[in-house]
Amino acid sequence: MSSVRTSLAYAFLNANAITALQFFSSLILARLLSPSEFGVYSTAAVFVGIAQLLREFGVASYVVQAKSITTDLLRAAFTLLLMLAWSIGLILALLSSSIAEFYREPAARDIVLVLALNFFVTPLGAVTMAVAQRNMRFRAIALIGIAGTIVGTVATIFLAMQGYGPISLAWGAVAGTVATFVCTLPLRTAEMSWWPTLHGLKPLLRFGGTVTSSNVLGYVNRSASDIMLGRLINMDAVGLFNRAASMNRYFTSALNGVLAPVMLPWLSQLNRAGTSLEDIYEKITERITGLSWPVYAVIALLSDPLIHVLFGDQWRSSAGLVPFICMAAMVSVPYTASGALFLAKGKPANNLLSEAINLPIKVIAILVAAPYGLYAVAVAWPFVALAGAAVQQILLSRVLKVRLMDSGRYLGKSALVTLVVVLATWSGLQTLANEAASIIKLVVGGGISFVVWAATLKLLKHPLYEELLRLVQQLKSRLAPD
């Protein structure tokens, strides 16, 4: 367990450093680019993101969860990634004009062309990173991730300041990809041959087909607003909805950045050892909700001052969308670990089935709500999340016998902590005048919520409190002078 906590610590460093850099970048870019320009990039990037999932083809997941790895397996993995990535990069370049014409946005063509360059670089270091993840070398992974993000962030901001507009984001992404590949080179070993082979592709294709189908559907599901709102409403709507979603996305990305790299290799190790995963899943979920539910609730309460202080008046109309998006996140977060668990158990088809059911529900919800405006789309979000949670619960009950009626045992304390934090924060905000500065509201609301959250965790003896104490003690021991 100590090795897992060490891995989580490095993953925490990686995710939070990257999130902090992205957040810092967004503060600057929000003042250099308009909502419409963000909307154009987001729309173009969605298609590239789908193509990227096809390029990955679940190869990294296969390498991580495989019972054993050989030189032939790694050569086959590299060959498959190379063929897919280079082919998809060329297809994206050919489709760039059509994508721009569909959205009636000429700038989208150049953005897609630039982002397509990533596909010729990424596969060169992908297998190396997968092996590092399997071996839980998260210190090296953290340093590589941070280095790539720094290069990408600096490039993006520099180009935006020079007036290059939304394509600055695309060139920044390419710069980060190149930097990441260069940083993977010291991790290569003799078994990671550059020489391609077609031998051993069959198991990769079988596993990758299911995983990729699930990942693509999941990505389209998460990006449905970017894909549809630009056509059904306008690009301003895409930018505003994205900005509202970013209020919890930064936290979600940081959380997933900590958990996702560690979860699959750890659960796979436990499964290979024959360990029962029911108790493990409940412990993970209890700790995740103890942190996530209060954070999402406070973001919803402070949405207006957050948007105003961080991004300025031009984005303030998105603040009313934030509470509904946070509600949806709170509904979904108890199932954060389910995807990795299904993969660790060798059941990737469960992820595919979940996404195949959830995607049409979200598409229908957007189609029905969009004619009534962006606010109506946001109101529909929690109901879409409830449908997704129901599907996940049914699948979990089949794999782990985790029953909904038992959830109070491991979710009850987290729910009570969240309720106390919400009531205390709301009460504190009521003491301020309506015309109080947004920064004052943030300081008061944030301060109250943090103190009450920590105190309530301790009072209720929430397992997360022990984890936080252990983390503080480790930091003290590392920072103490010899």
WORA-V165102 format. One record per residue. RES is the residue in one small letter. D_CENTER is the distance of its C-alpha to the mean C-alpha in whole Angstrom. Layout:
res:d_center
RES:D_CENTER
RES:D_CENTER
//
This chain:
res:d_center
m:25
s:25
s:24
v:20
r:21
t:21
s:18
l:16
a:18
y:17
a:13
f:13
l:15
n:13
a:10
n:12
a:14
i:12
t:10
a:14
l:15
q:13
f:14
f:17
s:17
s:16
l:19
i:21
l:20
a:20
r:24
l:25
l:23
s:24
p:22
s:23
e:22
f:19
g:19
v:21
y:18
s:15
t:17
a:18
a:15
v:14
f:17
v:16
g:13
i:15
a:17
q:15
l:14
l:17
r:18
e:16
f:18
g:17
v:19
a:17
s:16
y:20
v:21
v:19
q:21
a:24
k:27
s:28
i:28
t:31
t:31
d:32
l:28
l:27
r:29
a:28
a:24
f:25
t:27
l:25
l:22
l:25
m:26
l:23
a:22
w:25
s:26
i:23
g:23
l:27
i:26
l:23
a:26
l:29
l:27
s:26
s:29
s:28
i:25
a:26
e:29
f:27
y:26
r:29
e:27
p:29
a:26
a:24
r:26
d:26
i:22
v:21
l:24
v:23
l:19
a:21
l:23
n:19
f:20
f:23
v:22
t:19
p:21
l:23
g:21
a:18
v:21
t:22
m:18
a:18
v:21
a:20
q:17
r:20
n:22
m:20
r:21
f:18
r:20
a:20
i:17
a:16
l:19
i:18
g:14
i:16
a:19
g:17
t:15
i:18
v:20
g:18
t:18
v:22
a:22
t:20
i:22
f:25
l:25
a:24
m:27
q:30
g:29
y:27
g:25
p:22
i:22
s:22
l:18
a:19
w:21
g:19
a:16
v:19
a:21
g:17
t:18
v:21
a:21
t:18
f:21
v:24
c:22
t:22
l:26
p:27
l:25
r:27
t:30
a:33
e:31
m:28
s:31
w:31
w:33
p:32
t:33
l:33
h:34
g:31
l:29
k:30
p:28
l:25
l:25
r:26
f:22
g:20
g:22
t:20
v:17
t:17
s:18
s:15
n:12
v:14
l:15
g:11
y:10
v:14
n:13
r:10
s:12
a:15
s:16
d:16
i:18
m:20
l:21
g:22
r:25
l:26
i:26
n:25
m:23
d:23
a:22
v:19
g:18
l:19
f:17
n:14
r:15
a:15
a:12
s:11
m:13
n:10
r:7
y:8
f:9
t:6
s:4
a:7
l:8
n:5
g:7
v:10
l:10
a:9
p:11
v:14
m:14
l:15
p:18
w:19
l:19
s:21
q:23
l:24
n:25
r:27
a:29
g:29
t:28
s:27
l:24
e:24
d:25
i:22
y:20
e:21
k:21
i:18
t:17
e:20
r:18
i:15
t:16
g:19
l:16
s:14
w:16
p:19
v:16
y:15
a:19
v:20
i:17
a:19
l:22
l:22
s:20
d:23
p:24
l:21
i:20
h:24
v:24
l:21
f:21
g:25
d:27
q:26
w:22
r:24
s:25
s:21
a:21
g:23
l:20
v:17
p:19
f:19
i:15
c:15
m:17
a:15
a:12
m:15
v:16
s:13
v:12
p:15
y:14
t:11
a:13
s:15
g:13
a:14
l:17
f:18
l:17
a:19
k:22
g:22
k:22
p:19
a:21
n:20
n:16
l:18
l:20
s:18
e:16
a:19
i:20
n:18
l:17
p:21
i:21
k:18
v:20
i:24
a:22
i:22
l:25
v:27
a:25
a:25
p:29
y:29
g:27
l:23
y:24
a:25
v:21
a:20
v:22
a:21
w:18
p:18
f:21
v:18
a:16
l:19
a:20
g:17
a:18
a:21
v:20
q:18
q:21
i:23
l:22
l:21
s:25
r:26
v:24
l:25
k:27
v:25
r:26
l:25
m:29
d:28
s:25
g:27
r:28
y:24
l:23
g:26
k:26
s:22
a:23
l:26
v:25
t:22
l:26
v:28
v:25
v:25
l:29
a:29
t:27
w:28
s:32
g:32
l:30
q:34
t:36
l:35
a:36
n:35
e:35
a:34
a:32
s:28
i:28
i:30
k:28
l:25
v:27
v:29
g:26
g:23
g:26
i:28
s:24
f:24
v:27
v:27
w:24
a:25
a:29
t:28
l:26
k:29
l:31
l:30
k:29
h:26
p:24
l:22
y:25
e:26
e:23
l:23
l:26
r:26
l:23
v:26
q:29
q:27
l:26
k:30
s:31
r:29
l:30
a:34
p:37
d:38
//
